[in-house]
Amino acid sequence: MKYLFYVLVAGTLFSACNNNNVTENKSLGKFFEQQGVTGSFGLFDNGKGTFTVFNLSRFRDSAYLPASTFKIVNGLIGLETGRITDEKMVIKWDGVTRAVDNWNQDLTMEQAFRYSAVPWYQELARRIGKDTMQHFLDTLGYAGSAGKAVIKDNLDTFWLDNSIKITADEQLGLVKKLYFNQLPFQPRSQKILQKIMVQEDNSNYILAYKTGWGTAENGHAIAWVVGWVEENRHPYFFALNIEDPNPDADIPAKRMTILKGILKELGFLEGKM
């Protein structure tokens, strides 16, 4: 069978897809149906080395624009190259008023990540430069399932315009390697990204993720949530992808409703693990 989660195969514990470590949970489809979307979800139990997957073929084989999930890699490259000193470094607002109020101000890296401020990360990409950005994409093998990710004349939009695409499989592999400092970046750079990905931290769990939202060539909305949930100091890595034929739908609400519904169904977020 085809290799599953191939981004992680080199130097880690993954090998071929087999019935011993992959469970397809079709019952999770109800969370997508309730929101009127299609999609896929995968969760890796790091302790047991097992996967729980909904819609395996889409999760493993279908690639989509990364949208703002690319802020993970963009931030790592910015830190590694010194274009960003740390999560508190400010890039000043360019004075252009945009529809998202939180974007219309000077922002630190940490704030820009939380607000998913596209203009901030576009400026970071320009500071990194095309050749350096391409070098790191090649080193990572980023979005390699759909062929080599090549930047053309779109340095500040290539993750938004469907010119590169990534699978949910690859997204899960990326965040797992980030958590364990296994990406080809200095540990300091990875630890900063680990820190700013944390969205919820309480006595029961830590939930860390990055969202993404863009438009596919067919006009459908494509959205992501990729990251990890940690309970009792045990990490579980996940990637959620959804597709909505209505690009004007409330995508942020839908993707978080689906994510939290699935995680609770699997026993997370309630102090039970």
C-alpha positions in Angstrom: 0.0 0.0 0.0 1.0 3.6 -0.4 3.1 5.2 2.3 1.0 7.1 4.8 2.3 10.3 6.4 5.4 10.1 4.2 6.7 13.5 5.3 7.6 11.8 8.6 9.0 8.5 7.2 12.7 9.6 7.0 14.2 9.2 10.4 11.0 8.6 12.4 8.8 5.8 13.4 6.5 5.7 10.4 6.5 3.1 7.7 3.9 1.7 5.4 0.2 2.1 5.8 -1.3 -1.0 7.3 -4.3 -2.1 9.2 -2.4 -2.3 12.5 -1.9 1.5 12.9 -4.7 3.2 10.9 -8.3 3.2 12.0 -10.9 4.8 9.6 -13.6 6.3 11.7 -16.6 7.0 9.4 -18.8 8.1 12.3 -16.8 11.4 12.4 -18.5 12.3 9.1 -21.5 13.6 11.0 -19.6 16.6 12.2 -18.9 17.6 8.5 -22.5 16.9 7.5 -23.9 19.0 10.2 -22.0 22.0 8.9 -22.8 21.3 5.2 -19.1 20.7 4.2 -16.9 17.9 3.0 -13.4 17.3 4.3 -11.0 15.0 6.2 -9.5 14.6 9.6 -6.6 12.7 11.0 -5.2 12.3 14.5 -2.0 10.6 15.5 -1.6 9.1 19.0 2.2 9.6 19.6 2.3 7.2 22.5 0.7 4.3 20.7 1.8 5.1 17.2 -1.7 4.9 15.8 -3.8 7.0 13.5 -7.5 7.8 13.6 -8.7 9.1 10.2 -11.9 10.2 8.6 -11.9 10.2 4.7 -8.5 8.5 4.3 -8.2 9.0 0.6 -8.8 12.8 0.8 -6.5 13.1 3.9 -3.6 11.2 2.2 -4.0 12.0 -1.5 -5.8 15.4 -2.0 -3.8 18.6 -1.9 -5.0 22.1 -1.3 -3.6 25.6 -0.9 -2.1 25.9 2.6 -3.5 29.4 3.1 -2.5 30.8 6.5 -1.2 27.5 7.8 1.9 28.6 5.9 2.5 31.2 8.6 4.1 28.3 10.6 6.8 27.9 7.9 7.0 31.6 7.1 7.6 32.4 10.7 10.3 29.7 11.1 12.2 31.0 8.1 11.9 34.5 9.3 13.4 33.6 12.7 16.0 31.3 11.2 17.3 34.1 8.9 17.1 36.9 11.4 14.4 38.8 9.6 12.4 38.4 12.8 14.3 38.5 16.1 11.7 36.9 18.2 7.9 36.7 18.8 7.9 40.3 20.2 9.4 42.0 17.2 7.1 44.5 15.6 6.4 45.1 11.9 4.7 48.4 11.5 1.4 48.8 9.9 1.6 50.1 6.3 -1.3 52.5 6.8 -3.6 50.6 4.4 -7.0 50.1 6.0 -8.3 46.5 5.6 -11.5 44.7 6.4 -10.1 43.0 9.5 -9.7 45.6 12.2 -7.0 43.8 14.1 -4.7 44.0 11.0 -4.8 47.8 11.0 -2.1 48.4 13.6 1.5 47.7 14.3 1.8 44.0 15.3 4.3 41.8 16.9 4.9 38.4 15.4 2.9 36.8 18.2 -0.1 39.1 17.6 0.1 38.7 13.8 0.0 34.9 14.2 -3.0 35.0 16.5 -4.9 37.5 14.3 -3.7 35.6 11.1 -2.6 38.9 9.7 -1.9 38.3 6.0 -0.2 41.7 5.3 2.2 41.2 8.2 3.4 37.8 6.8 3.4 39.1 3.3 5.9 41.8 4.4 7.9 39.1 6.2 8.1 37.0 2.9 9.3 40.1 1.0 12.0 40.6 3.7 13.1 36.9 3.4 13.3 37.2 -0.3 12.5 34.7 -3.1 15.8 32.8 -3.3 16.0 32.3 0.5 12.3 31.3 0.7 12.8 28.8 -2.1 15.9 27.3 -0.5 13.9 26.6 2.7 10.9 25.2 0.8 13.3 22.8 -1.0 15.1 21.9 2.2 11.7 21.1 3.9 10.3 19.3 0.8 7.3 21.5 1.6 4.1 20.6 -0.2 6.0 17.9 -2.1 3.1 15.6 -2.7 1.8 17.8 -5.5 5.3 18.3 -7.0 8.0 20.7 -6.1 6.7 23.9 -4.6 8.1 26.6 -6.9 7.8 30.4 -6.2 7.4 32.4 -9.4 6.6 36.1 -9.4 4.3 35.6 -6.4 6.6 35.7 -3.4 3.9 37.3 -1.2 0.9 35.3 -2.4 2.1 31.8 -3.4 0.6 30.2 -0.3 -2.8 31.9 -1.1 -3.2 31.6 -4.9 -3.2 27.8 -5.4 0.2 27.8 -6.9 1.4 25.4 -4.2 -0.7 22.7 -2.5 -0.4 20.5 0.5 -2.2 17.4 1.8 -3.6 17.0 5.3 -1.1 14.1 5.6 1.8 16.5 5.1 0.3 19.1 7.5 0.1 16.6 10.3 3.7 15.6 9.6 4.9 19.2 9.7 3.3 20.0 13.1 4.5 16.7 14.6 8.1 17.5 13.6 7.7 21.0 14.9 6.6 19.8 18.3 9.6 17.5 18.6 12.1 20.0 17.2 12.8 17.8 14.2 12.5 20.4 11.5 15.7 21.7 9.8 15.7 24.9 11.9 17.4 25.9 15.2 15.6 24.6 18.3 15.0 28.3 19.4 13.1 29.0 16.2 10.9 25.9 16.6 10.3 26.6 20.3 9.0 30.1 19.5 6.6 28.7 17.0 5.5 26.0 19.5 4.8 28.8 22.0 2.7 31.0 19.8 0.7 28.1 18.4 -0.9 27.5 21.9 -4.4 28.8 21.8 -5.8 27.2 25.0 -3.9 26.1 28.1 -5.8 25.0 31.2 -5.7 22.3 33.8 -7.2 19.7 31.5 -5.4 20.2 28.2 -3.3 22.3 25.9 -4.7 23.0 22.5 -2.2 24.4 19.9 -3.0 25.1 16.3 -2.9 27.3 13.2 -5.9 27.9 11.0 -6.1 28.7 7.3 -8.8 29.8 4.9 -8.6 30.3 1.2 -10.4 29.8 -2.1 -9.8 26.8 -4.4 -9.9 27.1 -8.2 -13.5 25.9 -8.2 -14.6 28.8 -6.0 -15.1 26.6 -2.9 -13.8 27.7 0.4 -10.9 25.6 1.7 -10.1 25.8 5.4 -7.6 24.1 7.8 -6.9 23.6 11.5 -3.6 21.9 12.1 -1.8 21.4 15.4 -1.9 19.2 18.5 -3.8 18.6 21.7 -1.8 17.6 24.8 -3.3 15.9 27.8 -1.4 14.5 30.8 1.8 15.6 28.9 0.9 13.3 26.1 0.7 14.9 22.6 -1.8 14.0 19.9 -1.3 15.6 16.5 -4.2 16.5 14.1 -5.0 18.0 10.8 -8.5 19.1 9.8 -9.4 20.1 6.2 -12.8 21.3 5.1 -14.3 22.4 1.8 -17.5 24.5 1.6 -19.2 25.3 -1.8 -20.3 28.6 -0.2 -17.3 30.9 0.0 -19.3 33.4 2.0 -20.1 30.9 4.8 -18.9 31.5 8.4 -15.9 29.3 7.9 -14.1 30.2 11.2 -17.1 29.0 13.2 -17.6 25.9 11.1 -14.1 24.6 11.3 -13.8 25.1 15.1 -17.2 23.5 15.7 -16.1 20.5 13.7 -12.6 20.3 15.4 -13.9 20.5 18.9 -16.8 18.2 18.2 -14.4 15.5 16.9 -11.9 16.0 19.7 -14.7 15.6 22.3 -16.1 12.6 20.5 -12.6 11.1 20.8 -12.4 11.8 24.5 -10.4 15.0 24.5 -10.9 18.5 26.1 -12.9 17.2 29.1 -10.1 15.9 31.4 -10.9 12.3 30.6 -7.6 11.2 28.8 
